[in-house]
């Protein structure tokens, strides 16, 4: 009788030890997997959600996340869309715990410059929020004339003015590192 109890106790201890080993392995694999998740993957997992993005300057954007690229996201506000480079954000509120990797190699290669070139091609009127410097934050209105590797040239106009030679007050060259956000009119479709 005592032998049966001894073997049952040993079997229970062994099963508990195996369970602890399995739990430890699962926890370690989970930590390893979570460590490989990028912010863009978390943002793709939150597409369609209402989120808040706080910038280093203290400004916030709130809208429905409609696009999460490799270097920037797009939020849909009631009347505008806002392109926010990931580098300008310091906090996100409302993200899902879900992470979705980008399956398209082509989309993985599209960065901030590609999005800005599209805006330049469309000659879209924009509000460009820049951060840094002595003034902290500035909004310039205008149309992107040119996009380089790490900068853009903005033909600065008054808010709502079309880009005509008579309306252009200056051409401002803005490094990508200074971009905090770009607001454009929400288009139908």
Backbone as numpy.savetxt, mean C-alpha at the origin, in Angstrom:
# Nx Ny Nz CAx CAy CAz Cx Cy Cz
-1.08 -56.00 37.33 -1.90 -54.81 37.33 -1.04 -53.55 37.33
0.04 -53.55 38.10 0.91 -52.39 38.17 1.62 -52.17 36.86
1.93 -53.26 36.15 2.60 -53.12 34.85 1.69 -52.42 33.85
0.42 -52.74 33.87 -0.54 -52.09 32.96 -0.60 -50.59 33.22
-0.62 -50.21 34.48 -0.68 -48.79 34.84 0.60 -48.09 34.42
1.75 -48.74 34.63 3.03 -48.16 34.26 3.09 -47.92 32.75
2.70 -48.94 31.95 2.75 -48.79 30.49 1.73 -47.75 30.00
0.58 -47.69 30.62 -0.43 -46.69 30.24 0.09 -45.29 30.54
0.77 -45.15 31.69 1.33 -43.85 32.06 2.44 -43.44 31.08
3.32 -44.39 30.74 4.38 -44.10 29.78 3.81 -43.74 28.41
2.78 -44.44 28.00 2.13 -44.17 26.71 1.51 -42.77 26.72
0.89 -42.39 27.80 0.29 -41.06 27.93 1.36 -39.98 27.88
2.48 -40.21 28.57 3.58 -39.24 28.58 4.18 -39.10 27.18
4.33 -40.23 26.49 4.87 -40.19 25.14 3.93 -39.45 24.19
2.65 -39.72 24.29 1.67 -39.04 23.44 1.67 -37.54 23.73
1.75 -37.16 25.00 1.78 -35.74 25.36 3.06 -35.09 24.82
4.18 -35.76 24.90 5.43 -35.24 24.37 5.37 -35.05 22.87
4.79 -36.05 22.16 4.65 -35.94 20.71 3.74 -34.77 20.35
2.68 -34.59 21.14 1.73 -33.49 20.89 2.43 -32.13 21.10
3.24 -32.04 22.15 4.00 -30.80 22.41 4.98 -30.53 21.27
5.66 -31.56 20.79 6.59 -31.40 19.66 5.85 -30.92 18.41
4.68 -31.53 18.15 3.89 -31.15 16.99 3.41 -29.71 17.12
2.93 -29.33 18.31 2.48 -27.95 18.54 3.63 -26.96 18.33
4.82 -27.30 18.82 5.98 -26.43 18.65 6.35 -26.30 17.17
6.29 -27.41 16.43 6.61 -27.37 15.01 5.59 -26.53 14.25
4.31 -26.67 14.58 3.26 -25.88 13.93 3.48 -24.39 14.22
3.77 -24.07 15.47 4.00 -22.67 15.85 5.19 -22.09 15.10
6.27 -22.86 14.98 7.46 -22.39 14.28 7.19 -22.20 12.79
6.47 -23.13 12.19 6.14 -23.00 10.76 5.24 -21.79 10.54
4.31 -21.54 11.46 3.43 -20.38 11.35 4.24 -19.09 11.42
5.17 -18.99 12.37 6.03 -17.81 12.48 6.86 -17.62 11.22
7.39 -18.71 10.69 8.21 -18.62 9.47 7.36 -18.14 8.30
6.15 -18.68 8.18 5.27 -18.28 7.09 4.86 -16.81 7.23
4.52 -16.38 8.44 4.13 -14.99 8.67 5.29 -14.04 8.37
6.50 -14.46 8.62 7.66 -13.62 8.37 7.88 -13.37 6.88
7.33 -14.22 6.03 7.51 -14.05 4.59 6.41 -13.21 3.95
5.39 -12.83 4.72 4.27 -12.05 4.18 4.69 -10.59 4.05
4.49 -10.03 2.87 4.80 -8.63 2.62 3.56 -7.78 2.82
3.78 -6.49 3.05 2.68 -5.55 3.24 1.73 -5.56 2.04
2.28 -5.58 0.84 1.43 -5.59 -0.37 0.51 -6.80 -0.37
0.97 -7.95 0.14 0.13 -9.14 0.21 -1.03 -8.93 1.18
-0.74 -8.31 2.33 -1.80 -8.00 3.30 -2.81 -7.02 2.69
-2.30 -6.04 1.96 -3.20 -5.07 1.34 -4.06 -5.74 0.27
-3.48 -6.64 -0.54 -4.28 -7.37 -1.53 -5.35 -8.20 -0.85
-5.05 -8.71 0.33 -6.04 -9.47 1.09 -7.14 -8.60 1.66
-6.97 -7.29 1.58 -7.95 -6.34 2.12 -8.67 -5.56 1.03
-8.50 -5.96 -0.23 -9.19 -5.27 -1.33 -10.69 -5.25 -1.08
-11.30 -4.09 -1.32 -12.73 -3.94 -1.11 -13.11 -3.51 0.29
-12.15 -3.45 1.19 -12.43 -3.03 2.57 -12.21 -1.53 2.73
-12.94 -0.94 3.65 -12.74 0.44 4.02 -11.57 0.49 4.99
-10.51 1.24 4.62 -9.34 1.32 5.48 -8.95 2.79 5.69
-8.12 3.01 6.68 -7.57 4.33 6.96 -6.06 4.21 6.85
-5.45 5.17 6.17 -4.00 5.20 6.01 -3.50 6.51 6.60
-2.61 6.41 7.57 -2.01 7.61 8.16 -0.62 7.81 7.57
-0.34 9.04 7.19 0.96 9.39 6.63 1.89 9.88 7.72
3.17 9.92 7.43 4.17 10.39 8.40 3.89 11.83 8.81
3.30 12.61 7.93 2.99 14.01 8.21 1.82 14.17 9.18
1.09 13.08 9.41 -0.08 13.15 10.27 -1.39 13.14 9.51
-1.36 13.46 8.23 -2.58 13.41 7.41 -3.08 11.98 7.29
-4.37 11.84 7.06 -4.94 10.51 6.86 -5.79 10.50 5.60
-5.84 9.34 4.99 -6.77 9.08 3.89 -7.66 7.93 4.32
-8.94 8.02 4.01 -9.88 6.94 4.33 -10.67 6.63 3.07
-10.72 5.36 2.72 -11.46 4.97 1.54 -11.45 3.47 1.36
-12.11 3.04 0.32 -12.17 1.62 -0.01 -10.93 1.27 -0.81
-10.21 0.27 -0.35 -8.99 -0.15 -1.04 -9.37 -0.84 -2.34
-8.98 -0.23 -3.47 -9.36 -0.79 -4.77 -8.19 -1.39 -5.54
-6.96 -1.07 -5.14 -5.79 -1.62 -5.83 -4.62 -1.65 -4.87
-3.86 -2.72 -4.93 -2.63 -2.83 -4.14 -1.54 -3.36 -5.08
-0.65 -2.48 -5.47 0.43 -2.84 -6.38 1.68 -3.19 -5.62
2.80 -3.15 -6.33 4.06 -3.52 -5.70 4.64 -2.39 -4.85
4.29 -1.12 -5.18 4.86 0.01 -4.44 3.83 1.02 -3.97
2.58 0.87 -4.40 1.55 1.85 -4.04 0.18 1.21 -4.07
-0.75 1.88 -3.40 -2.15 1.42 -3.36 -3.06 2.53 -3.84
-4.30 2.18 -4.14 -5.31 3.16 -4.53 -6.50 3.01 -3.60
-6.91 4.14 -3.02 -8.11 4.20 -2.19 -9.18 4.95 -2.95
-10.41 4.44 -2.92 -11.54 5.14 -3.52 -12.26 5.91 -2.42
-12.24 7.23 -2.54 -13.01 8.10 -1.66 -14.33 8.38 -2.38
-15.29 9.03 -1.74 -16.56 9.29 -2.43 -16.42 10.00 -3.77
-15.51 10.99 -3.89 -15.41 11.75 -5.13 -14.05 11.64 -5.81
-13.08 11.00 -5.15 -11.73 10.95 -5.69 -11.13 9.56 -5.50
-10.05 9.36 -6.22 -9.18 8.22 -5.97 -7.86 8.78 -5.47
-7.22 8.07 -4.54 -5.96 8.52 -3.98 -4.93 7.42 -4.16
-3.84 7.76 -4.83 -2.70 6.86 -4.98 -1.76 7.17 -3.82
-1.46 6.16 -3.00 -0.60 6.35 -1.84 0.60 5.42 -1.95
1.80 5.97 -2.10 2.99 5.11 -2.09 3.15 4.47 -0.72
3.49 3.21 -0.68 3.67 2.52 0.60 4.70 3.24 1.48
5.71 3.83 0.86 6.78 4.48 1.61 6.30 5.69 2.40
5.16 6.27 2.03 4.68 7.46 2.73 3.75 7.13 3.89
3.32 5.89 4.01 2.38 5.51 5.06 3.12 5.03 6.30
2.57 5.39 7.45 3.16 4.93 8.71 2.22 4.03 9.50
0.92 4.04 9.13 -0.03 3.18 9.85 -1.25 2.92 8.98
-1.76 1.70 9.10 -2.98 1.28 8.41 -3.97 0.80 9.46
-5.24 1.13 9.28 -6.28 0.65 10.17 -7.36 -0.01 9.31
-7.78 -1.19 9.71 -8.86 -1.88 9.01 -8.43 -2.98 8.06
-7.14 -3.36 8.08 -6.69 -4.42 7.19 -7.19 -5.78 7.66
-7.49 -6.62 6.72 -7.84 -8.01 6.99 -6.57 -8.76 7.42
-6.74 -9.87 8.08 -5.60 -10.71 8.43 -5.17 -11.57 7.24
-6.00 -11.61 6.21 -5.73 -12.40 5.01 -4.59 -11.78 4.20
-3.73 -12.61 3.65 -2.66 -12.17 2.76 -2.81 -12.90 1.43
-2.70 -12.14 0.34 -2.86 -12.71 -1.00 -1.63 -12.30 -1.82
-0.90 -13.29 -2.31 0.27 -12.98 -3.14 -0.18 -12.60 -4.54
0.64 -11.82 -5.22 0.35 -11.41 -6.59 0.77 -12.53 -7.53
-0.20 -13.16 -8.23 0.15 -14.28 -9.10 0.79 -13.85 -10.42
0.54 -12.62 -10.85 1.03 -12.16 -12.15 2.44 -11.58 -12.04
3.38 -12.17 -12.76 4.75 -11.66 -12.78 4.79 -10.26 -13.41
3.92 -10.02 -14.38 3.87 -8.70 -15.02 3.47 -7.65 -14.00
2.40 -7.92 -13.24 1.94 -6.95 -12.23 2.97 -6.76 -11.12
3.71 -7.82 -10.80 4.75 -7.70 -9.78 5.81 -6.69 -10.19
6.05 -6.58 -11.49 7.07 -5.67 -11.99 6.60 -4.23 -12.17
5.29 -4.01 -12.09 4.76 -2.65 -12.26 4.90 -1.89 -10.95
5.54 -0.74 -11.01 5.75 0.04 -9.80 5.07 1.39 -9.85
5.49 2.25 -8.96 4.93 3.59 -8.85 5.12 4.38 -10.14
6.30 4.28 -10.75 6.57 5.02 -11.99 5.58 4.64 -13.09
5.21 3.36 -13.18 4.26 2.93 -14.20 2.90 3.59 -13.99
2.44 3.65 -12.74 1.16 4.29 -12.44 1.21 5.78 -12.78
2.32 6.41 -12.45 2.45 7.85 -12.72 2.53 8.12 -14.22
3.16 7.24 -14.97 3.21 7.40 -16.43 1.81 7.29 -17.03
0.99 6.41 -16.46 -0.40 6.31 -16.91 -1.16 7.61 -16.65
-0.96 8.22 -15.49 -1.61 9.50 -15.19 -1.10 10.59 -16.13
0.19 10.59 -16.44 0.76 11.57 -17.37 0.16 11.38 -18.76
0.05 10.14 -19.19 -0.51 9.84 -20.52 -1.95 10.33 -20.62
-2.72 10.16 -19.53 -4.13 10.56 -19.52 -4.32 12.06 -19.35
-3.22 12.78 -19.03 -3.28 14.23 -18.81 -4.30 14.57 -17.73
-4.36 13.74 -16.72 -5.33 13.88 -15.63 -4.95 15.04 -14.72
-5.94 15.84 -14.33 -5.74 16.89 -13.34 -5.62 16.25 -11.97
-4.59 16.63 -11.22 -4.27 15.96 -9.95 -4.02 16.95 -8.83
-4.15 16.46 -7.63 -3.66 17.13 -6.45 -2.52 16.27 -5.92
-1.31 16.81 -5.91 -0.13 16.05 -5.50 0.30 16.52 -4.12
0.21 15.62 -3.17 0.59 15.92 -1.78 2.04 15.52 -1.58
2.86 16.51 -1.22 4.27 16.23 -0.96 4.53 16.39 0.53
5.47 15.62 1.02 5.80 15.66 2.45 7.26 15.99 2.61
7.57 16.57 3.76 8.96 16.87 4.07 9.25 18.35 3.96
10.46 18.69 4.29 10.87 20.09 4.23 10.38 20.87 5.42
10.52 22.17 5.33 10.17 23.05 6.44 8.67 23.20 6.63
7.92 23.12 5.54 6.47 23.33 5.63 5.72 22.06 6.00
6.38 20.94 6.02 5.73 19.68 6.40 5.00 19.01 5.26
3.96 19.65 4.78 3.12 19.04 3.76 2.61 20.13 2.82
2.61 19.84 1.53 2.14 20.80 0.54 1.32 20.06 -0.50
0.23 20.69 -0.96 -0.53 20.13 -2.07 -0.38 21.05 -3.27
0.09 20.45 -4.35 0.22 21.16 -5.62 -0.81 20.59 -6.58
-1.43 21.45 -7.38 -2.42 21.01 -8.36 -1.82 21.15 -9.75
-2.13 20.21 -10.62 -1.63 20.30 -11.97 -1.71 18.99 -12.72
-0.86 18.87 -13.73 -0.83 17.71 -14.62 0.61 17.23 -14.70
0.80 15.93 -14.65 2.14 15.37 -14.77 2.58 15.48 -16.23
3.71 16.16 -16.43 4.27 16.31 -17.78 5.22 15.18 -18.12
6.01 14.74 -17.15 7.06 13.77 -17.42 7.30 12.93 -16.16
7.65 11.67 -16.38 8.00 10.79 -15.26 9.35 10.16 -15.56
10.29 10.40 -14.67 11.61 9.79 -14.78 11.67 8.54 -13.93
12.88 8.10 -13.71 13.07 6.87 -12.93 12.65 7.05 -11.47
12.95 8.22 -10.90 12.65 8.44 -9.49 12.10 9.85 -9.22
11.51 10.46 -10.23 10.93 11.79 -10.07 9.82 12.00 -11.09
9.05 13.07 -10.88 8.06 13.49 -11.87 8.14 15.00 -12.03
7.76 15.48 -13.20 7.62 16.92 -13.44 6.14 17.22 -13.48
5.71 18.15 -12.61 4.31 18.54 -12.52 4.15 19.95 -13.03
3.30 20.12 -14.06 2.93 21.45 -14.53 1.90 21.97 -13.54
2.31 22.91 -12.70 1.47 23.39 -11.61 0.49 24.44 -12.13
-0.79 24.20 -11.82 -1.87 25.12 -12.19 -2.69 25.41 -10.93
-3.70 26.22 -11.08 -4.64 26.41 -9.98 -5.52 25.18 -9.86
-6.12 24.99 -8.70 -7.00 23.84 -8.51 -8.15 23.88 -9.51
-8.34 22.79 -10.23 -9.42 22.67 -11.20 -9.13 23.29 -12.56
-7.99 23.96 -12.71 -7.66 24.56 -14.00 -7.08 23.51 -14.94
-7.39 23.66 -16.22 -6.83 22.75 -17.22 -5.38 23.13 -17.50
-4.64 22.16 -18.02 -3.23 22.43 -18.34 -3.16 23.12 -19.69
-3.08 24.42 -19.64 -2.85 25.25 -20.82 -1.64 26.12 -20.48
-0.91 26.52 -21.49 0.31 27.30 -21.27 0.04 28.51 -20.38
-1.09 29.17 -20.57 -1.40 30.38 -19.79 -1.69 30.05 -18.32
-2.11 28.81 -18.03 -2.46 28.42 -16.66 -1.28 27.86 -15.87
-0.21 27.48 -16.56 0.92 26.85 -15.88 1.73 27.92 -15.15
1.79 27.79 -13.83 2.50 28.75 -12.99 3.98 28.40 -12.85
4.26 27.11 -12.88 5.64 26.63 -12.78 5.64 25.15 -13.12
6.82 24.62 -13.36 6.97 23.17 -13.50 7.81 22.73 -12.31
7.22 21.91 -11.46 7.89 21.44 -10.25 8.38 20.02 -10.46
9.64 19.79 -10.16 10.21 18.44 -10.20 10.12 17.87 -8.80
9.45 16.73 -8.68 9.18 16.14 -7.37 9.78 14.74 -7.31
10.72 14.51 -6.39 11.27 13.15 -6.22 10.18 12.21 -5.69
10.20 10.97 -6.11 9.23 9.99 -5.60 9.26 9.91 -4.08
10.45 10.07 -3.51 10.60 9.96 -2.05 9.79 11.03 -1.32
9.45 12.13 -2.00 8.68 13.20 -1.38 7.17 13.05 -1.59
6.75 12.09 -2.41 5.31 11.92 -2.67 4.62 11.30 -1.46
3.58 11.97 -0.99 2.78 11.43 0.10 1.48 10.85 -0.43
0.95 11.42 -1.51 -0.29 10.92 -2.10 -0.64 11.73 -3.33
-1.42 11.13 -4.19 -1.87 11.81 -5.40 -3.37 11.58 -5.53
-4.12 12.67 -5.54 -5.58 12.58 -5.61 -6.04 12.96 -7.01
-6.88 12.10 -7.59 -7.45 12.38 -8.90 -8.97 12.23 -8.80
-9.66 12.82 -9.78 -11.12 12.71 -9.80 -11.50 11.25 -10.06
-12.52 10.80 -9.35 -13.02 9.43 -9.53 -13.72 9.36 -10.87
-13.30 8.43 -11.72 -13.92 8.27 -13.03 -14.95 7.17 -12.98
-15.95 7.27 -13.82 -16.99 6.24 -13.89 -16.41 4.97 -14.47
-16.91 3.83 -14.00 -16.46 2.54 -14.53 -15.30 2.08 -13.79
